[in-house]
Amino acid sequence: MIYKVYAISSLTKNYIYVGFSTELEVRLNRHNKGLNKTTASYAPFRLIYSEVVGTSREEARFREKYWKSGTGKRKLRILRDELD
């Protein structure tokens, strides 16, 4: 399995969610349908970033932690704002 780390931005609120998945399209659909408890109240979303991290869940978790950190979130906010 190939893991991808991704970041999505709410279209209605100032909220960025970072996660990882082996099925990115399926995961994005679940977020947008409100099927994820953490993100349901922030839907709908758009994908603002994704990266392939390999076949290791541990490696994906490591990269996810980076993007959830202060530095990572600042970079994602800049990226989101550039897309607007």
Order of alpha helices (4+ residues) and beta strands (2+ residues): beta-beta-alpha-beta-alpha-alpha
